[in-house]
Amino acid sequence: MVFGPWDHGGWSRNTVKGVVGNYYFGDSIALKFQKNIESKFFNHFLKGSGDKNSGLPEAYVYDSGKRKWNSFNVWPPKEAVKEDWFLSDNQELTSKKKSTKGIKFISDIKRPVPYSEDIKTVFTPRKYMTDDQRFAARRPDVLVFETEVLTEDFTLVGDILAKLKVATTGSAADWIVKVIDVHPNDTKNNNKNMQKHLKMGNYHLMVRSEVMRGRFRNSFEKPEPFTPNKKTSVNITLQDVHHTFKKGHKLQIQVQSTWFPLIDLNPQTYVDNIFKADEKDFKTQTHTIFTDSSIEFSVLKN
């Protein structure tokens, strides 16, 4: 298994500068993969003995924070430790639960959160995956939780599980969780193709993101509505990750309920077939995130 910081097809290109959108991940990432991993794999299995002794580990995974390849004999690594971090008051992400208060926000069906600050009429551009998320953090319908400035490196390897406790005044809702690396103010620009209005100082890099259409929170086979105003558990499994939040950075979580047009609008009123929803079904609702919600990380200790 190989994880690299590429957009679609990026692993097959001969580009030296490893860039996706605004963000620079390192040099010769694809070339090193092709030479040191891919060629070795195919030479062994197509030209060599093809046995299990390929000389390759179980996983090669690129640490997108430290910008280096790491190899693992087991993925996720056995030494990874599960840690819960809580969505606490005052926009804090804390290692201990502080309360079970509810934080409310209005999900206006006519003003959904966009997936990018760019105004586009074309197919979803690749760069949205590394877009600066400051534009979203400024919105009242995006809840932000972040750590203090990290005093040492914090490395994630493997699963991320968002364990949300939520409520809504409606009977349907989507829930989006984004994991973000907040860069220090003095971070230097390293990509000449970065959008002119942005700088790498305080850049909010989206490391992972995922959406759960709330009707499927318990089963994809048996969708069900929310009971209005009832506290409900919604678990969201994010894709595996290998990223080091470096000393001096902050780890941020953003939670929202729309992500348009990457994710189609949820009417926020339960209907059997969302694609046949009428205009009257689309209603603005008030959502609540409770502060006993947590994010479970797989952490690799130094």
C-alpha positions in Angstrom: 0.0 0.0 0.0 1.3 3.5 -0.9 -0.1 6.8 0.2 1.3 9.9 -1.5 0.2 13.6 -1.5 -1.1 13.6 -5.1 -4.1 14.8 -6.9 -5.6 12.4 -9.4 -2.9 10.8 -11.5 -0.1 12.8 -9.8 1.8 9.6 -9.0 2.5 9.0 -12.7 3.9 12.4 -13.6 7.5 13.4 -13.8 7.0 16.8 -12.2 9.8 17.6 -9.7 7.8 20.2 -7.7 5.1 18.4 -5.7 2.3 20.9 -5.7 -1.5 20.5 -5.3 -3.3 23.8 -5.7 -1.7 26.4 -3.4 0.3 23.9 -1.4 3.8 22.6 -1.9 4.4 19.1 -0.5 8.1 18.5 -1.5 10.3 17.6 -4.5 10.4 14.5 -6.7 7.7 12.7 -4.7 6.2 10.9 -7.7 9.7 10.2 -9.2 10.9 8.6 -6.0 7.7 6.5 -5.9 8.2 5.4 -9.5 11.9 4.5 -9.0 12.0 3.1 -5.5 8.6 1.5 -5.1 6.6 1.0 -8.3 9.6 -0.3 -10.4 10.7 -2.6 -7.7 7.2 -4.0 -7.2 6.7 -4.7 -10.9 10.2 -6.1 -11.5 9.6 -8.6 -8.7 6.1 -9.7 -9.6 6.3 -9.6 -13.4 10.0 -10.4 -14.0 11.2 -12.0 -10.8 10.0 -14.8 -8.6 6.8 -13.1 -7.6 6.9 -14.6 -4.1 6.1 -12.8 -0.9 9.8 -11.8 -0.4 9.6 -8.6 -2.5 11.8 -6.6 -0.2 9.0 -4.1 0.2 7.2 -3.3 3.4 3.5 -3.5 4.0 3.1 0.3 3.5 5.0 3.3 2.2 3.3 6.4 3.4 4.3 10.0 2.9 4.2 12.2 6.0 2.6 15.3 4.4 3.6 17.5 7.4 7.3 16.5 7.6 7.5 16.0 3.8 9.2 12.6 4.0 8.5 9.0 3.1 8.1 6.5 5.9 7.7 2.7 5.7 5.7 0.4 8.0 5.5 -3.4 8.2 1.9 -3.0 9.5 -0.6 -0.4 8.7 -1.8 1.3 10.8 1.3 0.9 12.9 0.8 -1.3 16.0 2.5 1.3 18.1 -0.2 3.9 17.3 -2.1 5.1 20.3 -5.8 6.2 20.2 -6.5 9.6 21.7 -9.8 11.5 22.1 -9.8 15.3 21.6 -12.9 17.2 22.6 -14.8 20.0 20.9 -14.8 22.3 23.9 -16.1 25.8 24.7 -14.5 28.9 23.4 -13.4 27.3 20.1 -11.0 25.0 22.0 -9.9 21.5 21.0 -8.8 19.9 24.3 -7.5 16.5 25.5 -10.0 16.4 28.3 -13.8 16.9 28.3 -14.7 20.2 29.9 -18.5 20.2 29.7 -21.6 18.9 27.8 -22.9 22.3 26.6 -24.6 22.8 23.3 -23.2 25.2 20.7 -25.8 26.3 18.2 -25.6 27.6 14.6 -28.1 28.4 11.9 -27.9 26.4 8.7 -29.4 28.7 6.2 -30.6 26.7 3.2 -30.2 29.7 0.9 -26.6 30.4 2.0 -24.8 27.1 2.1 -21.1 26.9 3.0 -19.1 26.6 -0.3 -16.4 24.0 -0.7 -14.0 26.7 -2.0 -13.7 30.5 -1.9 -13.4 30.5 -5.7 -16.4 31.2 -7.8 -16.5 28.4 -10.3 -18.9 27.1 -12.9 -16.8 24.1 -13.9 -16.2 20.6 -12.6 -14.8 20.5 -9.1 -11.2 21.6 -9.3 -8.5 19.5 -7.8 -7.1 22.4 -5.7 -10.1 22.5 -3.3 -8.5 19.6 -1.4 -5.6 21.9 -0.3 -7.5 25.2 -0.3 -6.9 27.6 2.6 -9.9 27.1 4.9 -9.8 30.6 6.5 -12.7 31.6 4.3 -14.9 28.9 5.9 -13.7 29.7 9.5 -15.0 33.2 9.1 -18.6 32.0 8.7 -21.1 31.8 11.5 -22.3 28.4 10.3 -18.9 26.8 10.6 -17.8 25.9 14.1 -14.1 26.1 14.8 -12.1 24.2 17.5 -8.4 24.3 17.8 -5.5 23.5 20.1 -3.0 25.9 21.6 0.2 26.3 19.6 1.9 22.9 19.7 5.0 22.7 21.8 6.1 19.5 20.0 5.4 17.5 16.9 2.0 15.7 16.8 2.0 12.8 14.3 -1.2 11.1 13.1 -1.1 7.6 11.5 -4.2 5.8 10.4 -7.8 6.2 11.3 -9.7 9.3 12.3 -13.1 8.9 13.9 -15.3 11.9 14.6 -17.8 11.1 17.4 -20.3 13.9 17.2 -23.2 14.5 19.6 -25.7 16.7 17.7 -29.2 17.9 17.6 -31.3 19.8 15.0 -34.6 21.6 14.9 -35.4 19.7 11.7 -35.6 16.0 10.9 -32.6 15.7 8.5 -29.1 17.2 8.3 -25.6 16.6 6.9 -22.5 16.8 9.1 -19.1 17.7 7.7 -15.8 17.4 9.7 -12.5 18.9 8.5 -9.1 18.3 10.1 -6.9 21.4 9.5 -3.2 22.2 10.0 -2.9 25.9 11.0 0.5 27.2 10.0 2.5 29.8 12.0 2.2 33.4 11.0 5.9 33.5 10.0 5.6 30.6 7.5 7.4 31.5 4.3 5.8 31.1 0.9 7.3 28.2 -1.1 5.0 28.0 -4.1 5.2 30.6 -6.8 1.8 29.5 -8.2 0.0 30.3 -5.0 -3.1 32.6 -5.4 -1.9 36.2 -5.2 -4.2 37.2 -2.4 -2.9 34.4 -0.1 0.3 33.8 1.9 1.5 30.7 3.7 1.5 32.6 7.0 -1.5 31.3 9.0 -2.5 29.1 6.1 -5.3 26.7 7.1 -4.4 23.4 5.2 -7.3 20.9 5.0 -5.6 17.6 5.9 -8.7 15.4 5.9 -12.4 15.9 5.5 -15.6 13.8 5.3 -19.3 14.1 5.2 -22.1 12.0 6.8 -25.6 12.4 5.5 -27.3 12.1 8.8 -30.1 9.8 7.7 -27.4 7.1 7.2 -25.8 7.5 10.7 -26.9 4.1 11.8 -27.3 2.2 8.6 -26.8 2.8 4.9 -29.6 0.3 4.2 -32.2 1.7 6.6 -32.1 5.5 6.6 -34.0 7.3 9.4 -34.9 10.8 10.4 -33.7 12.8 13.4 -36.1 13.4 16.2 -36.2 17.3 16.4 -34.2 18.7 19.3 -33.0 15.3 20.5 -29.3 14.8 21.3 -28.1 12.1 18.9 -24.8 10.4 18.1 -23.3 10.7 14.7 -20.0 8.9 14.0 -18.0 9.9 10.9 -15.0 7.8 9.7 -12.5 9.9 7.9 -9.9 8.5 5.5 -6.6 7.3 6.9 -3.9 9.9 7.2 -0.1 10.3 7.9 0.5 13.9 8.8 2.7 15.6 11.4 1.4 18.8 12.9 4.7 20.4 13.5 5.8 22.3 16.6 4.6 25.8 16.3 1.5 24.8 14.3 -2.1 24.3 15.6 -4.5 21.5 15.0 -8.0 22.7 14.1 -11.4 21.0 13.6 -14.1 22.6 11.5 -17.7 21.3 11.7 -20.4 22.4 9.3 -23.6 21.1 7.7 -23.3 22.2 4.1 -20.5 22.0 1.6 -22.0 23.2 -1.7 -21.9 22.2 -4.5 -19.4 19.4 -3.7 -22.2 17.9 -1.6 -25.8 18.4 -2.8 -28.1 20.4 -0.5 -29.9 18.4 2.2 -33.5 19.8 2.5 -33.1 19.5 6.3 -36.5 18.0 6.3 -36.7 14.3 6.0 -38.1 12.9 2.8 -37.9 9.4 1.5 -36.1 10.3 -1.7 -34.0 13.4 -1.4 -33.7 13.7 -5.2 -37.5 14.2 -5.3 -37.7 16.8 -2.6 -40.0 19.8 -3.3 -39.1 23.4 -2.7 -41.3 23.4 0.4 -39.1 20.6 1.9 -36.0 22.8 2.0 -36.0 24.7 5.3 -33.4 26.6 7.3 -32.8 24.8 10.6 -30.8 25.4 13.8 -28.2 22.8 14.6 -26.4 22.0 17.8 -23.0 20.5 18.5 -22.5 19.3 22.1 -19.1 19.7 23.8 -18.9 16.0 24.7 -18.3 15.5 21.0 -14.8 14.2 20.3 -12.3 13.3 17.5 -10.5 10.0 17.9 -7.0 10.2 16.4 -4.4 7.5 15.9 -1.2 9.1 17.2 2.4 8.0 16.7 4.5 8.9 19.7 8.1 10.0 19.3 
